[in-house]
Amino acid sequence: MTDGGENDRRRHGGAALRKKLIQHCLTFAGAYEDYPFGDGTAALRHGGNRRIFALFLKHGARELLNLKTEPFNALYWRDKFPSVIPGYHMNKVHWNSVVLDGTVPDDAIREMLDESYDLTRPKIRKRKAARP
């Protein structure tokens, strides 16, 4: 029997959490999984513009999830959770890395995923009006 403590959180982190979150990402309209670096780093992309909205990678023994965010929100999430850090190998103003160690609640990660998806989605272009 477990007490819901540190061991439970760790068990729900890492590779198992990565798999669960990738499946969640694939529920977004037009999203697809790609492995552009050939090293097990999973990039979740938009079908329309191929932009990455979630990047799952390993850094040493840690599983990381890189997500795009508004600069103000980047600071908010970093202050709220010690396992949210400036984006590894990314622009530190616009990207955060979530250490998938089970300490950041799933609903918070999903909220960050939603924002990243929205920020990277294809832009709708306005048509120019026909000139008389």
QUIHU-V21364 format. One record per residue. N is the residue number from 1. PSI is psi in whole degrees, 0 to 359 (none if undefined). Layout:
<<N & PSI> <N & PSI>>
This chain:
<<1 & 140> <2 & 158> <3 & 6> <4 & 17> <5 & 210> <6 & 317> <7 & 321> <8 & 316> <9 & 319> <10 & 322> <11 & 328> <12 & 8> <13 & 193> <14 & 221> <15 & 323> <16 & 318> <17 & 320> <18 & 311> <19 & 316> <20 & 318> <21 & 325> <22 & 317> <23 & 320> <24 & 316> <25 & 324> <26 & 352> <27 & 347> <28 & 144> <29 & 126> <30 & 2> <31 & 144> <32 & 158> <33 & 138> <34 & 153> <35 & 72> <36 & 341> <37 & 351> <38 & 15> <39 & 19> <40 & 359> <41 & 119> <42 & 126> <43 & 126> <44 & 124> <45 & 162> <46 & 139> <47 & 325> <48 & 319> <49 & 0> <50 & 12> <51 & 142> <52 & 132> <53 & 344> <54 & 133> <55 & 115> <56 & 123> <57 & 166> <58 & 140> <59 & 104> <60 & 233> <61 & 357> <62 & 140> <63 & 129> <64 & 152> <65 & 115> <66 & 132> <67 & 139> <68 & 147> <69 & 160> <70 & 145> <71 & 318> <72 & 318> <73 & 328> <74 & 313> <75 & 321> <76 & 309> <77 & 323> <78 & 323> <79 & 325> <80 & 321> <81 & 123> <82 & 337> <83 & 6> <84 & 118> <85 & 166> <86 & 144> <87 & 122> <88 & 123> <89 & 25> <90 & 173> <91 & 119> <92 & 344> <93 & 321> <94 & 357> <95 & 141> <96 & 154> <97 & 131> <98 & 122> <99 & 120> <100 & 69> <101 & 7> <102 & 2> <103 & 343> <104 & 123> <105 & 146> <106 & 320> <107 & 326> <108 & 318> <109 & 319> <110 & 322> <111 & 317> <112 & 321> <113 & 316> <114 & 315> <115 & 316> <116 & 317> <117 & 313> <118 & 321> <119 & 336> <120 & 359> <121 & 157> <122 & 140> <123 & 144> <124 & 121> <125 & 139> <126 & 139> <127 & 143> <128 & 137> <129 & 143> <130 & 136> <131 & 139> <132 & none>>
